[in-house]
Amino acid sequence: MSYALVVAETRRNIFEERNMDSIGLCSLMGKDAFLLIPFGDYNVNEQYLNGIIKVKVEESMFLNPVVMVNILEKIMASHGKPYLMVFTNSASGTELASYAAGYFNVPIITDVSAYDKERGTFSKSYYSDKIFGEFKPSGEGTFIITVRSGSFKENLCDRNANPSLEIVEDVETNTTRTFMEFVEEEKSGIDITKAEFLLSIGRGTGNNEEVAEYEELAKLLKAVISGSRPVIDKLWLPKTHQVGTSGKTVKPKVYLAMGISGAFQHIAGMKDSDCIIAVNKDPEAPIFQYAHYGIIGDMHKVRDKLKEMLKEG
């Protein structure tokens, strides 16, 4: 029971990046990681794994919780029960994890974002990171975890060996539950979660006419523009550009927040950025508590000065 079984998140033959956080947690815990994935040509980062188990079922069946427990039963019959099973904390990941926890009658901890190796405790947040809870599985049985995206990728450890490969066949897939289709979220052509430099604007922008000026500044900075919820609610920027608990969680190298006061919903979506620069005329704005650098002043004047300097340079 020393191994960890990582259930992969896949979409249309794409190995989702968030899987690396699940594998990173296994590295941090010092557990052998075996990846469970549907049969197909997936671009998997094999160097971080001890083994890969490919299941000969269609991707849609792999996402079916009824089929998933059949898969897990076959794995445990041949390999024994794992120390833990790890799922992504996504819509499908939490559904699969919850169903498996109920079916096998094992404990589950959802949305894990931290692990204390010395104490053996897992942490998750509540109320947009205002409160944190610690959990420690009791007993010696298997338990299940769902991992928050962006939490453990930095803990990935190269296994320095070629992972074993196993093919699982003859999985029971008869079920009254049928996959219909993927319903994709609206795409703007830009994924702010992958940007290294974000220029984010907030309520202090004032009006829609000013947005174009900040888009120009973003272009000069070679940044991607994003915004807080008030900007999105006013339709000044597309929903896909929203940062925060009701938008996207981002972790760029540089996060330049202009005219954003720093409500906890917004902070939760960007607080792990490598470098946070805040511009706000209110010296008591909460965002300054999280900023590495701050400018107390009129955001429009700062914008215009930056544009002037960049154009001259």
C-alpha positions in Angstrom: 0.0 0.0 0.0 3.0 2.3 -0.5 2.1 3.6 -3.9 -0.1 6.5 -5.0 -2.6 6.1 -7.9 -2.9 9.4 -9.8 -6.1 9.4 -11.9 -5.4 11.6 -15.0 -7.5 14.5 -16.2 -7.8 14.3 -20.0 -9.8 16.2 -22.6 -10.0 15.3 -26.3 -6.7 13.4 -26.1 -4.9 16.2 -24.2 -3.1 15.5 -21.0 -4.2 18.4 -18.8 -1.4 20.5 -17.2 -3.2 20.3 -13.8 -2.2 16.6 -13.5 1.3 17.8 -12.7 0.1 19.1 -9.4 -1.3 15.7 -8.5 2.0 14.1 -9.4 3.9 16.9 -7.6 2.0 16.1 -4.3 3.1 12.4 -4.7 6.7 13.6 -5.0 6.4 15.8 -1.9 4.9 12.9 0.0 7.7 10.6 -1.1 5.3 8.1 -2.7 5.7 6.1 -5.8 3.4 7.6 -8.4 1.4 5.5 -10.9 -0.6 7.3 -13.5 -4.0 5.9 -14.5 -5.0 7.2 -18.0 -7.2 6.1 -20.8 -5.6 4.4 -23.8 -4.4 6.9 -26.4 -1.5 9.1 -27.6 -1.2 11.4 -24.6 1.8 13.7 -24.1 2.7 12.6 -20.6 5.7 13.8 -18.6 7.0 10.4 -17.8 10.1 11.4 -15.9 8.1 12.1 -12.8 6.3 8.8 -12.7 7.1 5.3 -11.5 4.6 3.7 -13.7 1.8 4.3 -16.3 -1.4 2.3 -16.4 -3.3 2.7 -19.6 -6.9 1.5 -19.7 -8.5 0.3 -22.9 -11.6 2.4 -22.7 -12.8 5.5 -24.5 -12.0 8.8 -22.9 -15.8 9.4 -22.3 -16.0 6.2 -20.4 -12.9 7.0 -18.3 -14.8 10.1 -17.1 -17.8 8.0 -16.1 -17.8 7.4 -12.3 -19.6 4.1 -12.7 -16.9 2.8 -15.1 -14.1 4.4 -13.0 -14.9 2.3 -9.9 -14.8 -0.8 -12.2 -11.3 0.3 -13.4 -10.1 0.9 -9.8 -11.4 -2.5 -8.7 -9.3 -4.1 -11.4 -6.2 -2.1 -10.4 -6.5 -3.0 -6.8 -7.1 -6.6 -7.5 -3.7 -6.9 -9.3 -1.7 -4.3 -7.4 -3.3 -4.2 -4.0 -4.9 -1.1 -2.5 -3.0 2.1 -2.9 -1.9 4.3 -0.1 -3.9 7.1 -1.7 -5.8 7.9 -4.9 -5.3 11.4 -6.3 -7.7 13.3 -8.5 -7.7 16.8 -9.8 -10.0 19.3 -8.1 -12.0 19.9 -11.3 -15.6 19.3 -12.1 -14.9 15.8 -13.4 -12.2 15.1 -10.9 -14.3 15.9 -7.9 -17.2 13.8 -9.3 -15.0 10.8 -9.9 -13.3 11.2 -6.5 -16.6 11.6 -4.5 -18.2 8.6 -6.2 -15.1 6.4 -5.6 -15.0 7.5 -2.0 -18.6 6.5 -1.4 -18.3 3.2 -3.4 -15.2 2.0 -1.6 -16.2 3.6 1.7 -12.9 5.5 2.2 -12.1 9.0 3.5 -11.8 11.9 1.1 -10.2 15.3 1.4 -11.1 17.8 -1.4 -9.4 20.9 -2.8 -6.0 20.2 -1.1 -3.6 23.1 -1.6 -0.8 22.3 0.9 0.9 19.4 2.6 3.1 19.4 5.8 5.4 16.5 5.4 6.7 16.5 9.0 3.2 16.4 10.5 1.5 14.5 7.7 -1.3 17.0 7.4 -3.1 18.3 4.4 -4.5 21.8 4.2 -7.5 23.3 2.3 -9.0 26.8 2.4 -12.5 28.0 3.0 -14.2 31.4 2.3 -11.7 32.4 -0.4 -8.6 31.6 1.7 -9.8 33.5 4.8 -9.8 30.3 6.8 -7.6 27.2 6.5 -8.4 23.7 7.7 -5.9 20.9 8.4 -6.7 17.2 7.9 -4.9 14.0 8.7 -6.2 10.6 7.7 -6.7 8.2 10.5 -6.0 4.5 10.4 -4.1 2.6 7.8 -6.6 2.3 4.9 -6.6 4.0 1.5 -7.9 7.6 1.3 -8.7 9.9 -1.6 -7.6 13.5 -2.3 -8.5 16.1 -4.9 -5.7 18.6 -5.6 -6.1 22.3 -6.3 -4.5 23.4 -9.6 -1.3 25.3 -9.2 -0.4 23.9 -5.7 2.3 21.3 -6.1 3.8 21.5 -9.5 7.0 23.0 -8.0 7.5 19.8 -6.0 7.9 17.5 -9.0 10.9 15.2 -8.6 12.6 13.4 -11.5 12.4 9.6 -10.8 15.6 9.0 -12.9 14.1 5.8 -14.3 11.9 4.8 -17.2 8.4 4.2 -15.8 6.8 0.8 -16.2 3.9 0.5 -18.6 0.8 -1.7 -18.1 -2.3 -2.1 -20.3 -5.6 -2.9 -18.6 -8.3 -4.5 -20.8 -11.8 -6.0 -20.4 -13.2 -3.3 -18.2 -17.0 -3.4 -17.7 -18.5 -0.4 -19.4 -22.2 -1.2 -19.5 -23.9 1.6 -17.8 -27.2 3.6 -18.0 -25.2 6.8 -17.8 -24.2 8.1 -21.3 -21.7 10.8 -22.2 -23.3 13.5 -24.4 -20.7 16.1 -25.2 -18.1 18.5 -24.0 -19.4 22.0 -23.4 -16.5 24.4 -23.6 -16.3 27.7 -21.8 -16.2 30.8 -24.0 -12.8 31.4 -25.4 -11.2 34.8 -26.1 -8.1 33.5 -27.8 -6.0 34.4 -24.8 -5.6 32.2 -21.7 -4.6 34.6 -18.8 -3.6 31.6 -16.7 -0.6 31.0 -19.0 0.5 34.7 -19.2 3.9 35.6 -17.6 2.9 39.3 -17.3 -0.6 40.5 -16.4 -1.8 44.1 -16.4 -5.0 43.9 -14.4 -7.4 46.9 -14.1 -10.2 47.5 -11.5 -13.0 49.8 -10.6 -10.6 52.7 -10.5 -10.5 52.6 -14.3 -13.5 54.9 -14.1 -15.2 54.2 -17.5 -15.1 52.0 -20.6 -13.4 54.7 -22.6 -10.2 54.3 -20.5 -9.9 50.6 -21.1 -8.3 51.1 -24.6 -5.6 53.2 -23.0 -4.7 50.3 -20.7 -4.8 47.8 -23.5 -2.2 50.0 -25.3 -0.1 50.1 -22.1 -0.3 46.3 -21.9 0.9 46.0 -25.5 3.8 48.3 -24.8 4.7 46.2 -21.7 4.2 42.9 -23.7 1.6 42.0 -21.1 -1.8 40.5 -21.2 -4.7 42.6 -19.9 -7.1 41.2 -17.2 -9.5 42.7 -14.7 -11.3 42.4 -11.4 -15.0 41.5 -11.2 -16.4 45.1 -11.4 -14.6 45.6 -14.7 -16.1 42.3 -16.0 -19.5 43.0 -14.7 -19.6 46.3 -16.6 -18.6 44.3 -19.7 -15.5 46.4 -20.2 -13.5 43.1 -20.6 -14.6 39.6 -21.5 -15.4 37.1 -18.7 -12.4 35.0 -19.7 -10.1 37.9 -18.5 -11.5 38.0 -15.0 -9.1 37.2 -12.1 -10.6 36.0 -8.8 -12.6 33.3 -7.2 -15.4 33.7 -9.8 -12.9 34.0 -12.6 -9.4 32.6 -13.1 -6.6 31.8 -10.6 -3.3 33.1 -12.0 0.3 32.9 -11.1 2.3 35.1 -13.5 5.8 36.3 -13.0 4.6 39.9 -12.8 1.1 41.0 -11.8 0.5 44.8 -12.2 -2.7 45.7 -10.5 -4.0 49.2 -11.3 -7.1 50.7 -9.6 -7.8 47.4 -7.8 -8.6 47.8 -4.1 -8.0 44.1 -3.3 -11.2 42.4 -2.2 -10.5 39.0 -0.8 -12.2 37.3 -3.8 -9.7 39.0 -6.1 -6.7 38.4 -3.9 -7.5 34.7 -3.8 -7.0 34.5 -7.6 -3.6 36.3 -7.8 -1.8 36.2 -4.4 0.7 33.6 -5.5 2.1 35.7 -8.3 5.9 35.9 -8.3 5.9 39.8 -8.2 2.8 41.9 -7.4 2.9 45.6 -8.2 -0.1 47.7 -7.0 -1.1 51.2 -8.1 -3.9 52.8 -6.1 -4.7 56.2 -4.8 -6.0 54.8 -1.4 -3.0 54.1 0.9 -5.3 51.8 2.9 -6.3 49.6 0.0 -6.0 46.0 1.1 -4.0 45.0 -2.0 -0.9 46.8 -0.6 -0.8 44.1 2.1 0.0 41.6 -0.7 2.0 43.7 -3.0 5.8 43.5 -3.3 5.9 47.0 -4.7 3.3 49.7 -4.4 2.6 53.2 -5.9 0.1 55.4 -4.1 -1.2 57.7 -6.7 -3.6 58.3 -9.6 -3.6 55.2 -11.8 -4.2 57.2 -15.0 -1.2 59.5 -14.3 1.0 56.4 -13.7 -0.3 54.8 -16.9 0.4 57.9 -18.9 3.9 58.2 -17.5 4.7 54.6 -18.2 3.4 54.9 -21.8 5.6 58.0 -22.3 8.7 56.2 -20.9 8.1 53.1 -23.0 7.6 55.0 -26.2 10.7 57.1 -25.6 12.7 54.0 -24.8 
